């Protein structure tokens, strides 16, 4: 997950995401904060967040992460190509390693020790270390049991699989990458419907790389739209309007509310979900990012760039990793006893533990490697 940087507001007619200088998009951290809060709500860490997760289909926060990642990675690649005329694969994978691996493998090491102490099979952590937890869920291998603490890493597995396949495509296709994005989005759409028609289970559609890659590709497409000069002169100016930005943001939240879950309902409901509701939500996510890039200085962009949201967005990767900590029965019992069973106090303490663990990871594990990461960046990005 690429970390957002900062951006000085530009005129609506100039796409700020690709201007010379530092790639600085504080509102993206705000969107990442929304993403992780949706995920925490979906996992019902308390009554308030659980209500929010239910109202806004919190599981879709993962897809918002995917769209953001596709947008940021592609924007940085395009900016590097503009600046140097090429794309350095070695530096790309070095940056990915420094960004993802240290915090992730520290987390896995802790979960391994804790899991073995609780009698969990070591195979679960080997699968997670190889970024295959999504395939375990999609194809029902049964190697990652629910109590292992690493089941949620299925989404990071999809991202890593994306990095492995996307970077070579970006190197060879260069500007034609936009056509690949459109083809993959269309292909994944019809492939999911075909699998559904043949009785595929929801986990197959949610966990397969082939059935989820389009969510990242919507971000790739958004990054290319910000580069198109024709788009800049026409729709870009319309999307820069504050009322349009608010309307797109509101439409996205409404789409989240009515999204539901793909595992619910009869075959007709699931078909409606995959044929209309889900792709509409993804398109609105990408459109919102493009709209905010058109002019990040409007009210919605300023709100998403507010300090508290940016701070949460910066911690989002660590929160994603460590939010399972208070969900273990052993830790939940301790929290419940300390709070005398009071639900709202339990929720506050649960979030406090999540943020404390995330801050520790960000401050002492991620940050040193993020400083090293900048040495391999043609495009400078903040941690």
MIGUDREN-719183 format. One line per 2 residues: number of its first residue (from 0); for each residue z, x negated, y negated of N, C-alpha, C. Coordinates in steps of 0.1 Angstrom, whole numbers. Atoms other than C-alpha are relative to their C-alpha. Example, Ala and Ser with C-alpha at 12.3 -4.5 7.8 and 13.67 -1.06 7.14 Angstrom:
<pts>
0) 0 -9 12 78 -123 45 0 -9 -12; 0 9 11 71 -137 11 8 8 -11
</pts>
This chain:
<pts>
0) 0 -8 12 0 0 0 0 -9 -12; 2 8 12 -12 -16 -31 9 5 -11
2) -9 -4 11 13 -16 -60 -7 1 -13; 7 -3 13 2 -1 -93 5 -10 -10
4) -4 8 11 2 -22 -124 -1 8 -13; 0 -7 13 0 -14 -161 -14 1 -7
6) 13 -2 7 -28 -2 -184 2 4 -14; 0 -4 14 -32 0 -221 -9 12 -2
8) 9 -11 1 -46 34 -230 -13 -3 -7; 14 3 6 -83 33 -237 -6 12 -5
10) 7 -12 5 -107 56 -255 -5 8 12; 4 -9 -11 -116 86 -233 -14 -4 6
12) 13 3 -5 -152 73 -231 -1 -12 8; 1 13 -7 -143 40 -215 10 1 12
14) -9 -1 -12 -129 40 -179 10 -11 0; -9 10 1 -97 21 -183 4 -8 12
16) -4 7 -12 -92 13 -147 -8 -12 3; 9 11 -3 -120 -12 -148 -3 -9 -13
18) 2 8 12 -116 -28 -183 5 -14 3; -4 14 -2 -112 -66 -186 15 -1 -2
20) -14 3 1 -77 -80 -182 8 5 12; -9 -4 -11 -48 -69 -161 -3 15 4
22) 2 -13 -6 -52 -39 -138 14 7 -1; -14 -5 2 -22 -19 -151 -1 15 -2
24) 0 -15 0 -18 18 -142 14 5 3; -14 -5 -3 18 30 -146 0 14 5
26) 0 -14 -5 9 66 -139 -2 0 15; 2 0 -14 -1 56 -104 13 -2 7
28) -13 1 -5 35 45 -98 7 14 0; -5 -13 1 44 80 -110 -5 9 12
30) 6 -7 -11 21 95 -84 6 -4 13; -7 5 -12 36 73 -58 14 5 2
32) -13 -6 -1 70 85 -67 -1 15 5; 2 -14 -5 58 121 -62 -3 0 15
34) 3 1 -15 44 110 -28 12 -2 8; -12 3 -8 76 95 -15 10 11 -1
36) -10 -11 1 97 124 -28 -4 12 8; 5 -10 -9 74 148 -10 3 -3 15
38) -2 4 -14 78 128 22 15 2 3; -14 -1 -2 116 127 18 4 15 2
40) -2 -14 -1 116 164 12 -4 6 14; 5 -5 -13 96 171 43 9 -4 12
42) -10 4 -10 121 151 64 14 6 -2; -12 -8 2 148 174 50 13 -9 -1
44) -12 9 2 173 148 38 12 8 -7; -10 -9 6 192 177 21 -5 13 -4
46) 5 -14 4 190 213 9 -10 0 -11; 9 0 11 174 205 -24 -14 -6 3
48) 13 6 -3 148 181 -12 -7 7 11; 7 -8 -11 142 202 19 -7 12 -5
50) 7 -12 6 134 232 -3 -13 -4 -7; 12 5 6 110 211 -23 -11 -3 10
52) 9 3 -10 94 198 8 -7 11 7; 6 -13 -6 89 233 22 -10 6 -10
54) 8 -7 10 75 247 -11 -13 -8 -2; 12 8 3 50 218 -15 -6 -7 12
56) 5 6 -12 42 210 21 1 -15 0; -3 14 3 59 177 18 -7 -11 8
58) 7 10 -9 41 160 47 -13 -5 -7; 12 4 7 10 159 24 2 -12 -9
60) -2 12 8 27 132 4 -6 -13 6; 6 12 -7 14 107 30 -15 -1 -4
62) 14 0 4 -21 118 22 -2 -4 -15; 1 4 14 -15 113 -15 2 -15 -1
64) -1 14 -1 -4 78 -6 -13 -6 4; 13 5 -5 -37 73 13 -10 0 -12
66) 10 -1 11 -58 85 -17 3 -11 -10; -3 10 10 -39 62 -41 -4 -14 5
68) 3 13 -6 -43 32 -17 -15 -3 0; 14 1 1 -80 38 -14 -5 -3 -14
70) 4 2 14 -84 40 -51 4 -14 -5; -5 13 5 -63 9 -59 -8 -12 6
72) 6 11 -7 -78 -13 -33 -15 -1 -4; 14 0 4 -114 -3 -42 -1 -5 -15
74) 0 4 14 -107 -7 -79 1 -15 -2; -2 14 1 -94 -42 -74 -12 -8 5
76) 11 7 -6 -123 -52 -52 -12 1 -9; 11 -2 10 -149 -38 -77 3 -9 -12
78) -3 8 11 -131 -56 -105 -2 -15 3; 3 14 -4 -132 -89 -86 -15 -3 1
80) 15 2 -1 -169 -84 -79 -6 -1 -14; 5 0 14 -175 -77 -116 3 -14 -7
82) -4 12 7 -156 -108 -126 -6 -13 6; 4 12 -7 -168 -133 -100 -14 1 7
84) 12 -2 -7 -199 -117 -85 1 0 15; -2 0 -15 -184 -118 -50 14 6 3
86) -13 -5 -4 -154 -107 -30 6 -9 11; -5 10 -9 -131 -132 -13 9 7 11
88) -7 -6 -11 -121 -119 21 13 -7 4; -12 7 -4 -96 -146 28 12 3 -10
90) -10 -4 10 -77 -139 -4 5 14 1; -4 -14 -2 -78 -102 3 10 2 11
92) -10 -2 -12 -61 -105 37 13 -8 -3; -13 6 4 -36 -130 23 8 8 -9
94) -8 -9 9 -26 -106 -4 6 12 8; -5 -11 -9 -23 -78 22 12 -5 8
96) -11 5 -8 -1 -100 44 12 -1 -9; -12 2 9 22 -109 15 6 13 -5
98) -5 -13 5 24 -73 4 7 8 11; -5 -9 -10 30 -56 37 9 -6 10
100) -7 5 -12 42 -79 64 15 -4 -2; -14 5 1 75 -95 51 10 12 1
102) -9 -11 0 92 -62 43 -1 8 13; 2 -8 -12 77 -44 73 7 -7 13
104) -5 7 -12 87 -71 99 15 -2 -1; -15 0 2 122 -74 84 5 13 5
106) -4 -14 -5 125 -36 89 -1 1 15; 1 -1 -14 112 -38 124 10 -8 8
108) -11 8 -6 136 -66 133 13 7 0; -13 -8 1 165 -45 121 0 12 10
110) 1 -11 -9 153 -15 140 0 -4 14; 0 5 -14 147 -35 171 14 -3 5
112) -14 3 -3 183 -48 171 8 13 2; -7 -13 -1 197 -13 164 -5 8 12
114) 5 -8 -11 174 3 189 4 -5 14; -4 6 -13 182 -21 218 15 3 2
116) -14 -3 -1 219 -15 210 2 15 5; -1 -14 -3 213 22 214 -8 4 13
118) 7 -2 -13 192 18 246 -14 4 -2; 14 -3 2 158 23 231 -9 -10 6
120) 9 10 -7 128 7 249 -6 -9 -10; 5 10 9 115 -25 233 -15 3 -2
122) 14 -3 2 79 -12 238 -3 7 -13; 2 -7 12 83 11 209 -2 -9 -12
124) 1 9 11 88 -18 185 -12 -9 1; 12 8 -2 60 -38 201 -12 8 -5
126) 11 -9 5 36 -8 194 0 1 -15; -1 0 15 49 -6 158 -5 -13 -6
128) 4 13 6 44 -43 153 -15 -3 1; 15 1 -1 8 -40 164 -7 11 -8
130) 6 -11 9 2 -10 140 -8 9 9; 7 -10 -10 -6 14 169 8 13 1
132) -8 -12 -1 20 41 163 -7 12 -2; 8 -12 2 -6 65 150 -8 3 13
134) 7 -3 -12 -26 61 182 9 5 11; -9 -5 -10 5 66 203 3 15 -2
136) -2 -14 2 11 99 186 -13 8 2; 13 -7 -2 -26 109 186 -4 3 14
138) 4 0 -13 -32 102 222 11 2 11; -11 -4 -8 2 110 236 4 -11 10
140) -4 11 -9 10 76 251 15 1 4; -14 -1 -2 47 83 248 8 -13 0
142) -7 13 1 56 47 240 10 -1 -11; -9 0 12 74 55 207 8 13 0
144) -8 -12 -1 102 80 214 5 4 -14; -5 -5 13 116 101 185 11 -7 -6
146) -12 7 5 149 82 182 -2 -15 -2; 2 14 1 133 48 179 1 -5 -15
148) -1 3 14 133 49 141 -13 -6 -6; 12 5 5 97 37 138 -12 9 2
150) 11 -9 -1 77 68 145 -7 3 -13; 7 -3 13 70 73 108 -10 -11 -4
152) 9 11 4 51 40 107 -14 3 4; 14 -4 -4 20 59 120 -9 -1 -12
154) 9 0 12 8 62 84 -3 -14 -4; 2 14 4 12 25 77 -10 -6 10
156) 10 4 -10 -8 19 110 -14 3 -4; 14 -4 5 -37 39 96 -4 -9 -12
158) 4 8 11 -36 19 64 -4 -14 4; 4 13 -4 -37 -14 82 -13 0 8
160) 14 -2 -7 -66 -2 104 -11 1 -11; 10 -1 11 -83 7 71 -3 -14 -6
162) 2 13 6 -78 -28 57 -8 -8 9; 8 8 -9 -92 -44 88 -15 4 0
164) 14 -5 -1 -124 -23 88 -7 1 -14; 6 -3 13 -129 -17 50 -4 -13 -7
166) 3 12 7 -127 -52 37 -14 -7 4; 13 5 -3 -157 -65 57 -12 9 -5
168) 11 -9 5 -177 -34 47 -2 -2 -15; 1 3 15 -168 -41 10 -8 -13 -3
170) 7 13 2 -180 -77 14 -15 1 2; 15 0 -3 -214 -68 29 -7 11 -8
172) 6 -12 7 -221 -34 12 0 -1 -15; -2 1 15 -208 -42 -23 -2 13 -6
174) 1 -12 8 -221 -15 -46 -4 12 8; 4 -11 -8 -234 6 -18 11 6 8
176) -12 -4 -7 -199 11 -6 3 15 -2; -2 -14 3 -199 45 -23 -7 9 10
178) 8 -8 -9 -225 58 1 8 0 14; -9 0 -12 -202 47 30 11 10 -1
180) -12 -9 2 -173 66 15 -5 15 2; 5 -13 -1 -194 98 12 -3 4 14
182) 4 -2 -14 -207 94 47 12 2 9; -12 -1 -8 -172 89 62 7 13 -3
184) -6 -13 3 -158 119 43 -6 11 7; 7 -11 -6 -185 141 56 1 -1 15
186) -1 1 -14 -184 127 91 14 4 6; -13 -4 -4 -146 130 94 3 15 -1
188) -1 -15 1 -148 166 82 -5 7 12; 6 -7 -11 -172 177 109 6 -4 13
190) -6 5 -12 -156 155 135 13 7 3; -13 -7 -2 -122 172 130 -3 14 5
192) 3 -13 -4 -137 206 133 -5 1 14; 5 1 -14 -155 196 165 11 -2 10
194) -12 2 -9 -123 183 180 9 12 1; -8 -12 1 -104 214 169 -7 11 9
196) 7 -10 -8 -131 236 186 1 -3 14; -2 3 -14 -126 217 218 15 -1 4
198) -14 -1 -4 -88 223 218 8 -12 -4; -9 11 4 -75 191 201 13 5 -6
200) -13 -3 6 -38 192 193 2 -5 -14; -2 4 14 -25 189 157 3 -15 -1
202) -3 14 1 -11 154 164 -13 -9 2; 13 8 -1 -46 142 175 -7 0 -13
204) 7 0 13 -60 153 142 7 -6 -11; -8 6 11 -31 141 121 1 -15 2
206) -3 14 -3 -27 107 138 -12 -9 2; 11 8 -3 -61 95 147 -6 -7 -13
208) 6 7 11 -77 69 125 -14 6 -4; 13 -6 2 -111 86 129 1 14 -7
210) -2 -13 6 -96 119 117 8 0 -13; -8 1 12 -75 107 88 -6 -10 -11
212) 6 10 9 -97 79 73 -6 6 -13; 7 -5 12 -114 103 49 10 2 -12
214) -10 -1 11 -81 107 29 0 -12 -8; 1 13 7 -83 70 20 -14 -1 -7
216) 14 1 6 -121 73 14 -1 9 -13; 0 -7 12 -114 100 -12 4 -9 -12
218) -4 9 11 -96 73 -32 -11 -10 -3; 11 9 2 -125 49 -26 -11 6 -9
220) 10 -7 8 -149 75 -40 5 2 -15; -6 -1 13 -125 81 -70 -2 -13 -8
222) 1 13 7 -126 44 -79 -15 -2 -4; 14 2 3 -164 44 -78 -4 10 -11
224) 3 -9 11 -166 75 -100 4 -5 -14; -5 6 12 -146 57 -126 -10 -11 -5
226) 10 11 3 -174 30 -126 -13 5 -5; 13 -5 3 -204 52 -130 -2 3 -15
228) 2 -2 15 -218 51 -166 -4 14 -3; 4 -13 3 -234 85 -163 12 9 1
230) -12 -8 -2 -201 100 -151 9 -2 -13; -8 3 11 -184 82 -180 -5 8 -13
232) 5 -6 12 -207 98 -206 1 16 1; -1 -14 -2 -204 133 -191 13 5 4
234) -12 -6 -5 -176 146 -169 12 -8 -3; -11 9 4 -154 116 -178 7 5 -12
236) -6 -5 13 -149 130 -213 6 13 2; -6 -13 -3 -142 165 -200 13 -2 7
238) -12 2 -7 -116 152 -176 11 -7 -8; -10 7 9 -99 132 -204 8 10 -8
240) -7 -10 8 -89 165 -221 14 3 7; -14 -2 -5 -51 171 -218 1 13 8
242) -1 -13 -7 -56 207 -207 -6 -1 13; 7 2 -13 -80 197 -180 9 -8 10
244) -9 8 -8 -56 171 -167 12 9 6; -11 -8 -4 -28 196 -166 -5 11 10
246) 5 -10 -9 -50 222 -149 -3 -6 14; 3 7 -13 -61 197 -122 13 -2 7
248) -13 3 -6 -25 187 -116 7 13 5; -6 -13 -5 -13 223 -114 -8 6 12
250) 8 -5 -12 -42 232 -90 4 -8 12; -4 8 -11 -32 203 -68 14 5 6
252) -13 -5 -5 4 215 -66 -1 14 7; 2 -13 -6 -7 251 -59 -7 -2 14
254) 7 3 -13 -30 237 -31 11 -5 10; -10 5 -9 0 219 -17 9 12 5
256) -9 -11 -3 21 251 -18 -6 8 11; 6 -9 -9 -4 271 2 -6 -8 12
258) 6 8 -10 -13 242 25 6 3 14; -7 -2 -13 13 248 52 -1 -12 9
260) 1 11 -9 12 227 83 -11 3 11; 11 -3 -9 -17 223 107 4 4 14
262) -5 -4 -13 5 228 137 5 15 1; -5 -13 0 14 263 126 -12 10 0
264) 10 -11 1 -5 296 132 -10 -1 12; 10 -1 -11 -33 307 155 -12 -9 -3
266) 12 8 1 -67 290 160 -7 3 -13; 7 -3 13 -81 308 130 7 -6 -12
268) -8 6 11 -53 296 107 -3 -15 0; 2 14 0 -58 260 119 -14 -3 -4
270) 14 2 4 -96 263 114 -1 1 -15; 0 -1 15 -90 275 78 7 -12 -6
272) -7 12 5 -66 246 73 -9 -12 -1; 8 12 -1 -90 219 84 -13 2 -7
274) 14 -2 6 -122 235 70 1 1 -15; -1 -3 14 -109 244 36 12 -5 -7
276) -12 3 8 -73 239 26 2 -15 -1; -3 15 0 -69 202 36 -10 -8 -8
278) 10 7 9 -102 189 21 1 3 -14; -1 -4 14 -96 209 -11 12 -8 -6
280) -12 8 5 -61 192 -14 -4 -14 -3; 5 14 1 -77 158 -9 -9 -2 -12
282) 9 1 11 -104 164 -34 7 1 -14; -8 -2 12 -79 176 -60 9 -13 -3
284) -7 13 2 -58 144 -55 -9 -10 -6; 9 10 5 -88 122 -61 -5 4 -15
286) 4 -4 13 -99 143 -91 11 -2 -10; -11 2 10 -65 141 -107 1 -15 -4
288) 0 14 3 -66 103 -104 -11 -4 -10; 11 3 9 -100 101 -120 3 6 -14
290) -3 -6 13 -89 125 -148 11 -8 -7; -10 8 6 -58 104 -155 -6 -13 -5
292) 6 12 4 -79 73 -156 -9 2 -13; 9 -3 12 -102 90 -182 8 -2 -13
294) -8 2 11 -73 90 -206 15 1 4; -14 -1 -5 -38 80 -194 10 2 -11
296) -10 -2 11 -23 85 -228 3 15 -3; -3 -14 2 -23 123 -226 14 4 6
298) -14 -3 -4 10 142 -219 3 -2 15; -2 1 -14 6 143 -181 1 -15 4
300) 0 14 -3 -2 106 -179 12 -7 -5; -12 6 6 27 97 -202 12 4 8
302) -12 -4 -8 51 118 -181 0 -7 14; 1 8 -12 39 101 -149 3 -15 -2
304) -2 14 3 43 68 -166 15 -3 -5; -14 1 4 80 75 -175 8 -10 8
306) -8 10 -7 105 48 -166 5 3 14; -6 -3 -13 124 66 -139 -10 2 11
308) 10 -2 -11 92 77 -120 -6 -13 4; 6 12 -3 77 43 -123 9 -9 9
310) -10 7 -8 109 28 -109 0 5 14; 0 -5 -14 109 51 -79 -14 -3 7
312) 13 4 -6 71 44 -74 0 -14 4; 0 14 -4 78 7 -73 8 -2 13
314) -8 1 -12 104 13 -46 -6 8 12; 5 -9 -10 82 37 -27 -3 -6 14
316) 3 6 -13 71 13 0 13 -2 8; -13 2 -6 107 3 7 7 13 4
318) -5 -13 -4 118 39 6 -6 6 12; 8 -5 -12 91 48 31 5 -7 12
320) -5 7 -12 104 21 55 14 5 4; -14 -1 -2 141 27 51 6 14 0
322) -6 -13 1 145 64 46 5 6 13; -4 -5 -13 150 69 83 15 -4 3
324) -13 5 -3 183 50 82 11 11 0; -11 -10 -1 206 80 73 -4 12 9
326) 4 -11 -9 186 102 97 5 -2 15; -6 3 -13 201 85 128 13 8 2
328) -12 -8 -2 228 107 144 13 -8 -3; -12 9 2 253 77 142 3 0 -15
330) -3 1 14 249 73 104 2 14 -6; -1 -13 6 245 110 97 15 5 2
332) -14 -4 -2 279 117 113 10 -6 -9; -9 7 9 296 91 92 -1 6 -14
334) 2 -6 13 280 105 60 6 14 -1; -6 -14 -1 290 140 70 15 0 -1
336) -15 1 1 326 130 75 5 -5 -13; -4 5 13 328 111 43 -1 11 -11
338) 2 -11 10 315 141 24 7 13 4; -7 -12 -5 337 166 44 -10 12 2
340) 9 -11 -3 306 185 54 -7 7 -11; 6 -7 12 296 195 19 -15 -4 -1
342) 14 3 -2 258 197 21 -6 -7 -12; 6 7 12 250 187 -15 5 -14 -2
344) -5 14 1 273 157 -14 -6 -8 11; 7 8 -11 258 147 19 -14 -4 -4
346) 14 3 5 223 149 3 1 -11 -10; -2 10 10 235 128 -27 2 -14 7
348) -3 13 -7 250 101 -4 -12 -5 8; 11 4 -8 220 102 18 -11 -7 -8
350) 9 6 9 197 95 -11 5 -13 -6; -6 13 5 221 68 -24 -2 -11 10
352) 2 10 -11 218 50 10 -14 -4 0; 15 3 -1 180 53 10 -4 -9 -12
354) 4 8 11 177 39 -25 7 -14 0; -7 13 0 203 11 -20 -8 -9 10
356) 8 9 -10 184 -1 12 -13 -3 -6; 13 3 5 151 2 -6 0 -10 -11
358) -1 10 10 163 -17 -36 3 -14 5; -3 13 -7 177 -45 -14 -13 -6 5
360) 12 4 -6 144 -47 4 -10 -5 -11; 9 3 11 124 -47 -28 4 -13 -8
362) -5 11 8 146 -72 -47 0 -13 7; -3 13 -7 153 -98 -20 -11 -3 10
364) 10 3 -10 124 -95 4 -14 1 -5; 14 -2 5 93 -80 -12 -3 -9 -13
366) 3 7 13 96 -96 -47 -4 -14 1; 4 14 -1 95 -133 -37 -14 -1 5
368) 14 1 -5 63 -127 -17 -10 6 -9; 9 -6 10 48 -105 -44 -4 -10 -11
370) 3 11 10 51 -135 -68 -10 -9 6; 10 9 -6 32 -156 -43 -14 7 1
372) 13 -8 -1 6 -128 -39 -9 -2 -12; 8 1 12 -5 -132 -75 -9 -13 0
374) 7 12 0 -17 -167 -68 -14 2 7; 13 -3 -7 -45 -152 -46 -7 12 -6
376) 6 -12 6 -55 -125 -70 -9 -4 -12; 9 1 11 -86 -127 -92 4 10 -11
378) -5 -11 8 -74 -94 -106 15 0 0; -15 1 0 -38 -97 -118 6 14 1
380) -7 -12 -1 -16 -69 -106 15 -2 0; -15 1 0 21 -64 -112 6 5 13
382) -6 -4 -13 45 -60 -83 5 14 -1
</pts>
